[in-house]
């Protein structure tokens, strides 16, 4: 059997690792108060996260460089971009009542660790079990919708608790149930998200309606799958 070159596999690992650098730039943008720029850096990190898996499979990275774990790289980078950066945003942006920023940021970082350490946090049909530490999305919603600080704090408390509740949360791309509806909703939401980041916060009425509608759809999908109906839909 012909031995595979290690260089393509090494390049994929380096590509994955750039997510940490992008996360760092998001942190620096947050420290400057440039929250839209910070989210653009997080978006770039999300793009890397979406591409590195297919590249790793194409170049047989696990078989070629078994000593380096791509899964471990992903977990470290995801914790940075999905948890640490959003927690720092929350701390810096005065989105919660005075005196609660540190507590809320700490709750985000603490509870998310248990999601990342959960060996049964994913289903075979593209759902997460328990709130999947999507704090980057939570913070984006807070900036776009600009709810009262008390509501943001209540949201942090609610989703921190939901980390430990076995509701099923759909992946916006990988979920199989109602796939084309989900992909359409995700595409429309993505366009609205990019537009608001380029224009600046908060979102206009159209953007806020799109964000609210997408949230309602994903919550309905979550409840449907938790009740077992989405799995039934997948089989037909």
N, CA, C and O of each residue as an XYZ file, in Angstrom:
944
protein
N       0.838     -1.201      0.000
C       0.000      0.000      0.000
C       0.874      1.253      0.000
O       1.810      1.371      0.791
N       0.560      2.169     -0.883
C       1.360      3.384     -0.989
C       1.207      4.257      0.257
O       0.092      4.510      0.713
N       2.321      4.708      0.795
C       2.291      5.551      1.992
C       1.846      6.957      1.618
O       2.328      7.544      0.649
N       0.915      7.483      2.407
C       0.402      8.823      2.140
C       1.376      9.872      2.654
O       2.038      9.682      3.674
N       1.450     10.977      1.930
C       2.277     12.089      2.377
C       1.665     12.730      3.616
O       0.447     12.870      3.721
N       2.530     13.117      4.554
C       2.020     13.736      5.783
C       1.678     15.209      5.578
O       0.975     15.795      6.401
N       2.162     15.816      4.493
C       2.019     17.262      4.365
C       0.573     17.731      4.179
O       0.175     18.704      4.819
N      -0.217     17.087      3.343
C      -1.627     17.510      3.280
C      -2.344     17.374      4.617
O      -3.131     18.241      4.996
N      -2.067     16.272      5.339
C      -2.696     16.077      6.642
C      -2.242     17.143      7.632
O      -3.047     17.671      8.400
N      -0.937     17.460      7.609
C      -0.420     18.508      8.496
C      -1.047     19.851      8.165
O      -1.348     20.637      9.064
N      -1.248     20.122      6.873
C      -1.848     21.387      6.459
C      -3.287     21.506      6.966
O      -3.735     22.591      7.334
N      -4.007     20.380      6.980
C      -5.380     20.398      7.499
C      -5.376     20.717      8.990
O      -6.196     21.510      9.452
N      -4.462     20.109      9.749
C      -4.369     20.408     11.185
C      -4.033     21.882     11.413
O      -4.590     22.516     12.309
N      -3.137     22.418     10.617
C      -2.783     23.838     10.757
C      -3.988     24.710     10.420
O      -4.248     25.714     11.083
N      -4.715     24.313      9.382
C      -5.937     25.042      9.011
C      -6.929     25.044     10.166
O      -7.511     26.080     10.489
N      -7.122     23.879     10.788
C      -8.008     23.795     11.957
C      -7.535     24.734     13.067
O      -8.336     25.443     13.677
N      -6.228     24.730     13.320
C      -5.666     25.523     14.408
C      -5.814     27.028     14.189
O      -5.774     27.798     15.149
N      -5.985     27.457     12.933
C      -6.178     28.896     12.692
C      -7.449     29.411     13.363
O      -7.596     30.614     13.577
N      -8.364     28.506     13.695
C      -9.569     28.934     14.401
C      -9.251     29.613     15.717
O      -9.960     30.531     16.130
N      -8.183     29.168     16.386
C      -7.781     29.799     17.646
C      -7.283     31.220     17.405
O      -7.550     32.122     18.199
N      -6.562     31.410     16.314
C      -6.067     32.751     15.976
C      -7.246     33.678     15.663
O      -7.272     34.829     16.100
N      -8.211     33.171     14.911
C      -9.399     33.966     14.599
C     -10.168     34.305     15.873
O     -10.694     35.409     16.014
N     -10.228     33.348     16.797
C     -10.872     33.616     18.076
C     -10.150     34.690     18.861
O     -10.782     35.517     19.519
N      -8.816     34.681     18.796
C      -8.036     35.716     19.473
C      -8.339     37.095     18.886
O      -8.487     38.068     19.626
N      -8.431     37.179     17.561
C      -8.775     38.461     16.940
C     -10.173     38.917     17.357
O     -10.424     40.115     17.493
N     -11.077     37.965     17.559
C     -12.407     38.314     18.059
C     -12.326     38.890     19.464
O     -13.055     39.820     19.807
N     -11.430     38.328     20.279
C     -11.234     38.867     21.623
C     -10.695     40.299     21.582
O     -11.162     41.164     22.323
N      -9.713     40.543     20.714
C      -9.139     41.890     20.641
C     -10.173     42.897     20.133
O     -10.215     44.037     20.596
N     -11.009     42.470     19.177
C     -12.065     43.355     18.685
C     -13.072     43.657     19.791
O     -13.554     44.783     19.911
N     -13.385     42.643     20.596
C     -14.301     42.846     21.722
C     -13.722     43.840     22.727
O     -14.440     44.697     23.241
N     -12.439     43.723     23.001
C     -11.791     44.634     23.950
C     -11.846     46.077     23.461
O     -11.854     47.005     24.270
N     -11.886     46.273     22.147
C     -11.989     47.620     21.574
C     -13.429     48.098     21.488
O     -13.678     49.255     21.147
N     -14.376     47.228     21.791
C     -15.782     47.576     21.657
C     -16.295     47.426     20.240
O     -17.402     47.873     19.939
N     -15.521     46.808     19.361
C     -15.922     46.604     17.958
C     -16.627     45.245     17.858
O     -16.065     44.280     17.338
N     -17.852     45.188     18.358
C     -18.533     43.904     18.479
C     -18.909     43.311     17.124
O     -18.864     42.093     16.949
N     -19.278     44.155     16.169
C     -19.585     43.630     14.838
C     -18.356     42.958     14.225
O     -18.454     41.886     13.628
N     -17.204     43.599     14.380
C     -15.959     43.011     13.874
C     -15.645     41.706     14.579
O     -15.184     40.751     13.954
N     -15.894     41.664     15.875
C     -15.652     40.434     16.634
C     -16.494     39.283     16.085
O     -16.007     38.160     15.956
N     -17.743     39.561     15.768
C     -18.598     38.513     15.214
C     -18.150     38.094     13.817
O     -18.299     36.929     13.447
N     -17.611     39.015     13.047
C     -17.078     38.631     11.739
C     -15.893     37.675     11.893
O     -15.762     36.722     11.125
N     -15.032     37.926     12.883
C     -13.938     36.990     13.161
C     -14.493     35.634     13.595
O     -13.984     34.591     13.186
N     -15.540     35.654     14.425
C     -16.154     34.393     14.841
C     -16.782     33.678     13.649
O     -16.758     32.449     13.577
N     -17.343     34.443     12.716
C     -17.896     33.841     11.510
C     -16.825     33.161     10.680
O     -17.046     32.083     10.127
N     -15.665     33.793     10.596
C     -14.542     33.175      9.876
C     -14.106     31.882     10.566
O     -13.797     30.893      9.902
N     -14.083     31.894     11.904
C     -13.734     30.684     12.651
C     -14.775     29.592     12.423
O     -14.431     28.413     12.342
N     -16.041     29.979     12.321
C     -17.110     29.014     12.059
C     -16.943     28.386     10.672
O     -17.202     27.197     10.488
N     -16.512     29.185      9.708
C     -16.258     28.666      8.365
C     -15.134     27.631      8.389
O     -15.240     26.580      7.757
N     -14.064     27.929      9.115
C     -12.970     26.968      9.263
C     -13.489     25.681      9.907
O     -13.145     24.580      9.477
N     -14.311     25.831     10.930
C     -14.859     24.687     11.647
C     -15.718     23.819     10.732
O     -15.764     22.599     10.889
N     -16.394     24.450      9.782
C     -17.240     23.695      8.869
C     -16.473     22.996      7.759
O     -16.937     21.989      7.224
N     -15.302     23.520      7.409
C     -14.536     22.971      6.288
C     -13.491     21.939      6.706
O     -13.144     21.051      5.926
N     -12.989     22.055      7.936
C     -11.856     21.189      8.291
C     -12.237     19.710      8.386
O     -11.415     18.838      8.104
N     -13.474     19.427      8.779
C     -13.900     18.031      8.870
C     -13.878     17.316      7.519
O     -13.247     16.266      7.393
N     -14.558     17.870      6.502
C     -14.489     17.241      5.175
C     -13.065     17.144      4.629
O     -12.711     16.152      3.992
N     -12.248     18.169      4.876
C     -10.859     18.109      4.420
C     -10.090     16.989      5.131
O      -9.291     16.281      4.519
N     -10.348     16.846      6.431
C      -9.664     15.796      7.189
C     -10.024     14.412      6.664
O      -9.167     13.533      6.579
N     -11.293     14.219      6.312
C     -11.699     12.919      5.772
C     -11.125     12.691      4.375
O     -10.726     11.577      4.034
N     -11.086     13.739      3.582
C     -10.574     13.602      2.213
C      -9.093     13.236      2.205
O      -8.657     12.423      1.390
N      -8.325     13.830      3.104
C      -6.879     13.584      3.136
C      -6.476     12.512      4.157
O      -5.290     12.335      4.435
N      -7.469     11.793      4.718
C      -7.201     10.704      5.661
C      -6.272     11.175      6.786
O      -5.266     10.534      7.090
N      -6.631     12.297      7.388
C      -5.760     12.905      8.392
C      -5.592     11.992      9.613
O      -4.489     11.855     10.141
N      -6.678     11.378     10.052
C      -6.600     10.535     11.257
C      -5.665      9.348     11.041
O      -4.937      8.957     11.953
N      -5.682      8.776      9.843
C      -4.821      7.634      9.559
C      -3.372      8.058      9.293
O      -2.436      7.323      9.607
N      -3.196      9.256      8.710
C      -1.853      9.697      8.325
C      -1.082     10.283      9.501
O       0.118     10.049      9.645
N      -1.782     11.048     10.346
C      -1.140     11.658     11.521
C      -1.939     11.304     12.772
O      -2.578     12.174     13.364
N      -1.909     10.052     13.174
C      -2.753      9.617     14.297
C      -2.355     10.211     15.644
O      -3.152     10.209     16.583
N      -1.134     10.718     15.743
C      -0.702     11.263     17.036
C      -1.444     12.547     17.389
O      -1.694     12.809     18.566
N      -1.796     13.347     16.393
C      -2.495     14.608     16.628
C      -3.997     14.383     16.475
O      -4.459     13.900     15.441
N      -4.742     14.733     17.498
C      -6.182     14.523     17.490
C      -6.898     15.769     16.959
O      -6.897     16.820     17.599
N      -7.498     15.632     15.794
C      -8.295     16.726     15.257
C      -9.496     17.028     16.127
O      -9.909     18.182     16.243
N     -10.066     15.983     16.748
C     -11.208     16.192     17.642
C     -10.832     17.064     18.840
O     -11.598     17.936     19.250
N      -9.637     16.818     19.399
C      -9.188     17.635     20.531
C      -8.953     19.082     20.112
O      -9.308     20.013     20.836
N      -8.354     19.263     18.941
C      -8.176     20.625     18.422
C      -9.524     21.326     18.301
O      -9.676     22.477     18.710
N     -10.497     20.622     17.737
C     -11.828     21.205     17.559
C     -12.444     21.606     18.890
O     -13.015     22.689     19.014
N     -12.328     20.733     19.885
C     -12.937     21.025     21.183
C     -12.329     22.269     21.823
O     -13.048     23.121     22.344
N     -11.008     22.367     21.782
C     -10.336     23.530     22.380
C     -10.757     24.810     21.668
O     -11.080     25.808     22.311
N     -10.752     24.776     20.348
C     -11.082     25.971     19.570
C     -12.561     26.319     19.718
O     -12.918     27.492     19.833
N     -13.426     25.294     19.716
C     -14.855     25.562     19.888
C     -15.141     26.180     21.252
O     -15.972     27.082     21.363
N     -14.459     25.701     22.287
C     -14.689     26.303     23.603
C     -14.274     27.771     23.602
O     -14.910     28.605     24.247
N     -13.221     28.074     22.886
C     -12.782     29.470     22.803
C     -13.786     30.328     22.048
O     -14.159     31.405     22.513
N     -14.234     29.848     20.864
C     -15.055     30.689     19.999
C     -16.542     30.661     20.350
O     -17.257     31.632     20.105
N     -17.004     29.554     20.920
C     -18.419     29.450     21.280
C     -18.693     29.901     22.710
O     -19.827     30.227     23.059
N     -17.637     29.918     23.545
C     -17.868     30.155     24.972
C     -17.053     31.347     25.503
O     -17.629     32.322     25.988
N     -15.733     31.272     25.413
C     -14.897     32.299     26.038
C     -15.116     33.667     25.390
O     -15.314     34.661     26.089
N     -15.082     33.717     24.065
C     -15.275     35.017     23.404
C     -16.662     35.592     23.704
O     -16.755     36.764     24.066
N     -17.750     34.810     23.567
C     -19.061     35.358     23.923
C     -19.167     35.776     25.395
O     -19.785     36.794     25.707
N     -18.570     34.996     26.293
C     -18.605     35.382     27.706
C     -17.901     36.715     27.922
O     -18.364     37.545     28.704
N     -16.788     36.921     27.233
C     -16.064     38.184     27.331
C     -16.885     39.321     26.727
O     -16.891     40.433     27.253
N     -17.578     39.039     25.619
C     -18.483     40.043     25.044
C     -19.539     40.467     26.057
O     -19.790     41.655     26.256
N     -20.150     39.474     26.692
C     -21.186     39.775     27.677
C     -20.628     40.627     28.804
O     -21.288     41.548     29.284
N     -19.415     40.316     29.221
C     -18.771     41.057     30.299
C     -18.476     42.499     29.908
O     -18.594     43.412     30.726
N     -18.092     42.696     28.648
C     -17.667     44.013     28.180
C     -18.815     44.908     27.718
O     -18.677     46.131     27.726
N     -19.932     44.331     27.319
C     -20.943     45.100     26.578
C     -22.069     45.656     27.428
O     -22.954     46.324     26.893
N     -22.071     45.410     28.723
C     -23.144     45.921     29.591
C     -24.516     45.457     29.120
O     -25.467     46.239     29.089
N     -24.613     44.196     28.756
C     -25.885     43.651     28.276
C     -26.776     43.157     29.405
O     -27.974     42.953     29.208
N     -26.200     42.962     30.590
C     -26.963     42.501     31.742
C     -26.940     43.590     32.814
O     -26.119     44.504     32.735
N     -27.812     43.515     33.799
C     -27.829     44.554     34.840
C     -26.481     44.720     35.525
O     -25.699     43.775     35.630
N     -26.224     45.933     35.986
C     -24.954     46.255     36.642
C     -24.693     45.301     37.802
O     -25.580     45.010     38.604
N     -23.458     44.825     37.868
C     -23.063     43.926     38.937
C     -23.217     42.456     38.620
O     -22.780     41.607     39.397
N     -23.840     42.137     37.476
C     -24.086     40.733     37.135
C     -23.239     40.238     35.968
O     -23.334     39.068     35.595
N     -22.418     41.099     35.387
C     -21.650     40.697     34.208
C     -20.709     39.538     34.510
O     -20.651     38.570     33.751
N     -19.973     39.632     35.613
C     -19.044     38.573     35.968
C     -19.745     37.273     36.286
O     -19.283     36.200     35.895
N     -20.867     37.361     37.000
C     -21.624     36.162     37.352
C     -22.161     35.483     36.100
O     -22.079     34.262     35.967
N     -22.712     36.278     35.176
C     -23.273     35.712     33.949
C     -22.185     35.093     33.078
O     -22.364     34.002     32.538
N     -21.064     35.785     32.940
C     -19.955     35.241     32.143
C     -19.426     33.960     32.769
O     -19.120     32.999     32.063
N     -19.319     33.946     34.095
C     -18.862     32.745     34.784
C     -19.814     31.577     34.589
O     -19.376     30.440     34.411
N     -21.125     31.852     34.622
C     -22.113     30.785     34.412
C     -21.980     30.190     33.020
O     -22.081     28.976     32.844
N     -21.752     31.048     32.029
C     -21.577     30.575     30.651
C     -20.376     29.641     30.559
O     -20.471     28.550     29.997
N     -19.255     30.071     31.111
C     -18.033     29.268     30.991
C     -18.127     27.978     31.801
O     -17.651     26.933     31.355
N     -18.731     28.040     32.979
C     -18.805     26.858     33.839
C     -19.726     25.792     33.259
O     -19.329     24.634     33.125
N     -20.956     26.177     32.914
C     -21.910     25.173     32.439
C     -21.488     24.593     31.089
O     -21.739     23.419     30.815
N     -20.850     25.404     30.247
C     -20.455     24.922     28.924
C     -19.422     23.813     29.000
O     -19.386     22.937     28.135
N     -18.585     23.842     30.024
C     -17.594     22.780     30.188
C     -18.250     21.408     30.273
O     -17.705     20.422     29.777
N     -19.412     21.348     30.899
C     -20.080     20.063     31.051
C     -20.690     19.589     29.735
O     -20.820     18.387     29.504
N     -21.063     20.532     28.873
C     -21.496     20.123     27.533
C     -20.319     19.538     26.761
O     -20.451     18.485     26.138
N     -19.183     20.202     26.796
C     -18.024     19.728     26.044
C     -17.491     18.400     26.590
O     -16.872     17.629     25.856
N     -17.729     18.138     27.863
C     -17.253     16.895     28.466
C     -18.279     15.770     28.381
O     -18.009     14.649     28.812
N     -19.454     16.064     27.827
C     -20.538     15.075     27.764
C     -20.278     14.085     26.624
O     -20.229     14.478     25.459
N     -20.112     12.811     26.960
C     -19.852     11.784     25.949
C     -21.091     11.392     25.158
O     -20.993     10.655     24.177
N     -22.250     11.876     25.576
C     -23.498     11.545     24.881
C     -24.237     12.817     24.471
O     -25.461     12.894     24.577
N     -23.498     13.794     24.010
C     -24.097     15.092     23.692
C     -24.630     15.182     22.263
O     -25.207     16.203     21.888
N     -24.446     14.122     21.452
C     -24.902     14.156     20.056
C     -25.714     12.902     19.744
O     -25.437     11.813     20.247
N     -26.735     13.094     18.889
C     -27.498     11.954     18.391
C     -26.997     11.602     16.989
O     -26.234     12.356     16.385
N     -27.430     10.467     16.489
C     -26.972     10.029     15.167
C     -27.676     10.776     14.031
O     -27.251     10.687     12.879
N     -28.745     11.508     14.344
C     -29.492     12.190     13.286
C     -29.288     13.707     13.304
O     -30.131     14.453     12.808
N     -28.170     14.160     13.873
C     -27.801     15.559     13.756
C     -28.338     16.483     14.822
O     -28.431     17.690     14.598
N     -28.693     15.951     15.972
C     -29.168     16.776     17.081
C     -28.174     16.719     18.239
O     -27.429     15.752     18.401
N     -28.186     17.787     19.041
C     -27.433     17.821     20.286
C     -28.377     17.514     21.434
O     -29.569     17.812     21.364
N     -27.847     16.922     22.481
C     -28.633     16.632     23.684
C     -28.240     17.646     24.752
O     -27.089     17.676     25.187
N     -29.180     18.467     25.172
C     -28.876     19.578     26.060
C     -28.428     20.781     25.239
O     -27.959     20.630     24.111
N     -28.572     21.963     25.804
C     -28.176     23.183     25.082
C     -26.706     23.089     24.699
O     -25.855     22.916     25.571
N     -26.388     23.201     23.397
C     -25.018     22.917     22.933
C     -24.049     24.092     22.988
O     -23.228     24.262     22.087
N     -24.140     24.900     24.035
C     -23.167     25.979     24.269
C     -23.063     26.923     23.080
O     -21.967     27.358     22.726
N     -24.190     27.240     22.466
C     -24.190     28.175     21.340
C     -24.262     29.615     21.841
O     -25.155     30.376     21.468
N     -23.317     29.965     22.683
C     -23.352     31.294     23.292
C     -22.978     32.391     22.299
O     -23.337     33.551     22.504
N     -22.266     32.046     21.233
C     -22.013     33.043     20.191
C     -23.329     33.482     19.551
O     -23.522     34.666     19.275
N     -24.231     32.534     19.315
C     -25.537     32.880     18.757
C     -26.388     33.638     19.772
O     -27.084     34.593     19.425
N     -26.326     33.206     21.017
C     -27.077     33.913     22.067
C     -26.669     35.374     22.137
O     -27.522     36.257     22.221
N     -25.364     35.631     22.105
C     -24.882     37.017     22.170
C     -25.247     37.788     20.909
O     -25.575     38.973     20.979
N     -25.194     37.126     19.756
C     -25.587     37.799     18.519
C     -27.047     38.217     18.592
O     -27.394     39.326     18.187
N     -27.903     37.346     19.102
C     -29.314     37.699     19.281
C     -29.464     38.880     20.233
O     -30.280     39.770     19.994
N     -28.690     38.890     21.299
C     -28.782     39.986     22.260
C     -28.412     41.314     21.619
O     -29.054     42.329     21.891
N     -27.385     41.323     20.770
C     -26.983     42.558     20.102
C     -27.996     42.980     19.042
O     -28.258     44.170     18.872
N     -28.564     42.011     18.332
C     -29.498     42.328     17.248
C     -30.848     42.788     17.795
O     -31.411     43.776     17.323
N     -31.360     42.076     18.781
C     -32.697     42.369     19.298
C     -32.701     43.431     20.392
O     -33.714     44.096     20.611
N     -31.571     43.592     21.079
C     -31.445     44.586     22.147
C     -32.562     44.484     23.197
O     -33.240     45.474     23.472
N     -32.756     43.305     23.780
C     -33.767     43.182     24.841
C     -33.292     43.882     26.118
O     -32.141     44.304     26.221
N     -34.189     43.992     27.070
C     -33.831     44.593     28.352
C     -32.742     43.759     29.034
O     -32.718     42.538     28.886
N     -31.848     44.404     29.775
C     -30.773     43.659     30.451
C     -31.283     42.526     31.330
O     -30.638     41.483     31.437
N     -32.435     42.726     31.957
C     -32.984     41.677     32.815
C     -33.354     40.433     31.998
O     -33.220     39.308     32.478
N     -33.821     40.646     30.755
C     -34.161     39.510     29.899
C     -32.909     38.758     29.446
O     -32.912     37.531     29.348
N     -31.845     39.503     29.173
C     -30.583     38.849     28.789
C     -30.069     37.997     29.942
O     -29.639     36.862     29.739
N     -30.114     38.543     31.146
C     -29.664     37.796     32.322
C     -30.527     36.555     32.529
O     -30.013     35.481     32.841
N     -31.833     36.703     32.356
C     -32.723     35.553     32.488
C     -32.419     34.505     31.426
O     -32.498     33.306     31.690
N     -32.070     34.962     30.216
C     -31.705     34.033     29.154
C     -30.449     33.257     29.484
O     -30.374     32.055     29.230
N     -29.460     33.933     30.049
C     -28.227     33.242     30.459
C     -28.555     32.170     31.496
O     -28.062     31.045     31.412
N     -29.387     32.524     32.467
C     -29.760     31.550     33.498
C     -30.516     30.369     32.889
O     -30.253     29.214     33.224
N     -31.460     30.671     31.990
C     -32.271     29.608     31.388
C     -31.422     28.639     30.575
O     -31.521     27.424     30.753
N     -30.583     29.175     29.678
C     -29.816     28.291     28.810
C     -28.691     27.578     29.576
O     -28.261     26.495     29.181
N     -28.223     28.181     30.659
C     -27.256     27.473     31.505
C     -27.901     26.230     32.099
O     -27.285     25.165     32.132
N     -29.133     26.361     32.566
C     -29.860     25.210     33.117
C     -30.163     24.191     32.023
O     -30.062     22.985     32.249
N     -30.536     24.677     30.829
C     -30.899     23.772     29.735
C     -29.716     22.952     29.224
O     -29.905     21.978     28.495
N     -28.503     23.339     29.600
C     -27.337     22.506     29.288
C     -27.518     21.104     29.859
O     -27.034     20.132     29.279
N     -28.207     20.993     30.984
C     -28.342     19.715     31.677
C     -29.712     19.063     31.459
O     -30.002     18.017     32.041
N     -30.546     19.674     30.629
C     -31.876     19.132     30.346
C     -31.834     18.435     28.982
O     -31.393     19.045     28.008
N     -32.275     17.190     28.882
C     -32.095     16.421     27.645
C     -33.054     16.779     26.509
O     -33.649     15.896     25.890
N     -33.197     18.064     26.241
C     -33.890     18.482     25.026
C     -32.963     18.260     23.842
O     -31.742     18.315     23.986
N     -33.533     18.011     22.683
C     -32.740     17.794     21.467
C     -32.694     19.090     20.663
O     -33.732     19.654     20.318
N     -31.487     19.555     20.370
C     -31.284     20.812     19.640
C     -30.691     20.502     18.270
O     -29.656     19.843     18.174
N     -31.345     20.976     17.211
C     -30.927     20.640     15.866
C     -29.698     21.398     15.402
O     -29.557     22.594     15.658
N     -28.799     20.681     14.706
C     -27.676     21.331     14.033
C     -28.226     22.017     12.781
O     -28.987     21.391     12.043
N     -27.874     23.267     12.515
C     -28.483     24.001     11.392
C     -28.161     23.444     10.013
O     -28.822     23.804      9.039
N     -27.166     22.577      9.909
C     -26.790     22.013      8.608
C     -26.923     20.490      8.584
O     -27.352     19.921      7.581
N     -26.559     19.835      9.675
C     -26.474     18.376      9.661
C     -27.770     17.663     10.006
O     -27.902     16.466      9.747
N     -28.721     18.367     10.580
C     -29.957     17.708     10.995
C     -30.681     17.145      9.768
O     -30.737     17.791      8.722
N     -31.230     15.943      9.905
C     -31.866     15.258      8.775
C     -33.360     15.525      8.693
O     -33.912     15.617      7.596
N     -34.016     15.650      9.830
C     -35.453     15.891      9.833
C     -35.767     17.274      9.266
O     -35.103     18.255      9.603
N     -36.784     17.347      8.405
C     -37.191     18.620      7.790
C     -35.974     19.346      7.190
O     -35.828     20.561      7.328
N     -35.107     18.572      6.523
C     -33.791     19.073      6.121
C     -33.869     20.312      5.246
O     -33.181     21.297      5.511
N     -34.698     20.280      4.207
C     -34.710     21.407      3.269
C     -35.326     22.645      3.890
O     -34.918     23.764      3.579
N     -36.297     22.459      4.760
C     -36.857     23.613      5.486
C     -35.788     24.218      6.385
O     -35.617     25.436      6.439
N     -35.073     23.348      7.087
C     -34.031     23.810      8.002
C     -32.924     24.543      7.259
O     -32.470     25.598      7.704
N     -32.486     23.991      6.126
C     -31.426     24.635      5.345
C     -31.885     25.974      4.792
O     -31.100     26.921      4.727
N     -33.145     26.061      4.393
C     -33.686     27.332      3.879
C     -33.725     28.386      4.974
O     -33.315     29.528      4.761
N     -34.217     28.001      6.147
C     -34.253     28.926      7.283
C     -32.837     29.376      7.637
O     -32.599     30.559      7.883
N     -31.906     28.436      7.662
C     -30.517     28.756      7.992
C     -29.922     29.725      6.975
O     -29.211     30.657      7.350
N     -30.208     29.511      5.686
C     -29.664     30.382      4.638
C     -30.207     31.800      4.765
O     -29.450     32.766      4.669
N     -31.504     31.928      4.978
C     -32.106     33.261      5.126
C     -31.549     33.957      6.356
O     -31.203     35.137      6.309
N     -31.465     33.223      7.454
C     -30.921     33.792      8.686
C     -29.479     34.238      8.483
O     -29.087     35.298      8.969
N     -28.685     33.443      7.771
C     -27.274     33.767      7.562
C     -27.116     35.069      6.779
O     -26.263     35.895      7.104
N     -27.936     35.244      5.755
C     -27.884     36.489      4.974
C     -28.225     37.679      5.868
O     -27.561     38.715      5.814
N     -29.262     37.526      6.686
C     -29.648     38.609      7.596
C     -28.540     38.899      8.605
O     -28.293     40.057      8.940
N     -27.870     37.848      9.090
C     -26.801     38.031     10.071
C     -25.623     38.780      9.458
O     -25.082     39.699     10.074
N     -25.226     38.393      8.255
C     -24.116     39.082      7.597
C     -24.470     40.541      7.343
O     -23.638     41.429      7.525
N     -25.705     40.785      6.923
C     -26.137     42.153      6.628
C     -26.082     43.038      7.871
O     -25.640     44.185      7.801
N     -26.534     42.503      9.011
C     -26.546     43.325     10.221
C     -25.131     43.572     10.730
O     -24.857     44.625     11.305
N     -24.233     42.617     10.526
C     -22.852     42.827     10.947
C     -22.176     43.900     10.100
O     -21.338     44.653     10.597
N     -22.538     43.968      8.832
C     -21.961     44.991      7.961
C     -22.581     46.360      8.212
O     -21.913     47.383      8.059
N     -23.861     46.383      8.600
C     -24.555     47.653      8.863
C     -24.282     48.167     10.267
O     -24.129     49.370     10.481
N     -24.222     47.256     11.214
C     -24.052     47.636     12.606
C     -25.275     47.307     13.443
O     -26.390     47.228     12.928
N     -25.057     47.116     14.744
C     -26.130     46.797     15.687
C     -26.857     48.069     16.100
O     -26.282     49.155     16.032
N     -28.128     47.951     16.532
C     -28.976     46.747     16.517
C     -29.542     46.487     15.134
O     -29.330     47.275     14.212
N     -30.268     45.376     14.986
C     -30.861     45.062     13.695
C     -32.099     45.904     13.430
O     -32.768     46.354     14.360
N     -32.401     46.115     12.137
C     -33.634     46.799     11.801
C     -34.803     45.835     11.970
O     -34.617     44.673     12.332
N     -36.013     46.333     11.703
C     -37.210     45.525     11.969
C     -37.210     44.229     11.164
O     -37.546     43.169     11.692
N     -36.834     44.313      9.888
C     -36.827     43.104      9.049
C     -35.853     42.066      9.611
O     -36.183     40.884      9.706
N     -34.653     42.516      9.981
C     -33.656     41.602     10.537
C     -34.159     40.984     11.837
O     -33.994     39.786     12.062
N     -34.764     41.790     12.679
C     -35.265     41.278     13.951
C     -36.372     40.252     13.741
O     -36.446     39.262     14.468
N     -37.239     40.484     12.747
C     -38.306     39.524     12.445
C     -37.708     38.206     11.943
O     -38.161     37.131     12.336
N     -36.693     38.287     11.078
C     -36.030     37.072     10.580
C     -35.378     36.315     11.727
O     -35.501     35.094     11.818
N     -34.691     37.029     12.593
C     -34.032     36.375     13.726
C     -35.060     35.715     14.645
O     -34.864     34.586     15.092
N     -36.149     36.420     14.922
C     -37.178     35.870     15.801
C     -37.845     34.655     15.157
O     -38.089     33.649     15.824
N     -38.138     34.751     13.854
C     -38.771     33.633     13.162
C     -37.889     32.402     13.134
O     -38.372     31.286     13.326
N     -36.577     32.598     12.893
C     -35.648     31.469     12.885
C     -35.575     30.823     14.266
O     -35.525     29.598     14.382
N     -35.569     31.647     15.309
C     -35.522     31.111     16.670
C     -36.756     30.277     16.965
O     -36.652     29.202     17.556
N     -37.931     30.764     16.558
C     -39.170     30.014     16.764
C     -39.112     28.674     16.032
O     -39.518     27.645     16.572
N     -38.601     28.696     14.797
C     -38.514     27.451     14.026
C     -37.595     26.445     14.714
O     -37.957     25.278     14.864
N     -36.411     26.889     15.132
C     -35.462     25.949     15.737
C     -35.952     25.432     17.086
O     -35.697     24.280     17.438
N     -36.650     26.272     17.842
C     -37.218     25.796     19.104
C     -38.302     24.761     18.830
O     -38.390     23.746     19.521
N     -39.138     25.026     17.803
C     -40.171     24.057     17.442
C     -39.558     22.747     16.979
O     -40.056     21.672     17.312
N     -38.466     22.834     16.204
C     -37.773     21.625     15.756
C     -37.215     20.847     16.944
O     -37.275     19.618     16.982
N     -36.674     21.580     17.908
C     -36.129     20.947     19.107
C     -37.211     20.209     19.879
O     -37.025     19.062     20.287
N     -38.330     20.869     20.074
C     -39.417     20.241     20.825
C     -39.998     19.056     20.066
O     -40.367     18.045     20.662
N     -40.077     19.192     18.733
C     -40.597     18.098     17.908
C     -39.705     16.872     18.000
O     -40.191     15.752     18.160
N     -38.379     17.090     17.896
C     -37.441     15.959     17.980
C     -37.448     15.351     19.375
O     -37.368     14.132     19.527
N     -37.543     16.205     20.401
C     -37.565     15.699     21.772
C     -38.776     14.809     21.994
O     -38.708     13.820     22.724
N     -39.895     15.171     21.350
C     -41.105     14.360     21.464
C     -41.067     13.121     20.578
O     -41.957     12.275     20.661
N     -40.044     13.005     19.728
C     -39.903     11.836     18.876
C     -40.526     11.974     17.507
O     -40.465     11.037     16.710
N     -41.133     13.134     17.203
C     -41.847     13.294     15.935
C     -40.910     13.562     14.775
O     -41.184     13.137     13.653
N     -39.794     14.269     15.024
C     -38.859     14.551     13.936
C     -38.182     13.276     13.462
O     -37.930     13.111     12.269
N     -37.885     12.375     14.390
C     -37.296     11.098     14.001
C     -38.273     10.310     13.146
O     -37.866      9.612     12.217
N     -39.602     10.421     13.465
C     -40.618      9.751     12.669
C     -40.659     10.334     11.270
O     -40.774      9.594     10.293
N     -40.565     11.667     11.160
C     -40.569     12.338      9.864
C     -39.401     11.885      9.007
O     -39.539     11.748      7.791
N     -38.253     11.653      9.626
C     -37.040     11.270      8.899
C     -37.197      9.926      8.208
O     -36.558      9.685      7.184
N     -38.028      9.052      8.740
C     -38.150      7.702      8.200
C     -39.129      7.627      7.039
O     -39.270      6.561      6.439
N     -39.815      8.723      6.696
C     -40.812      8.720      5.634
C     -40.335      9.513      4.432
O     -41.051      9.618      3.437
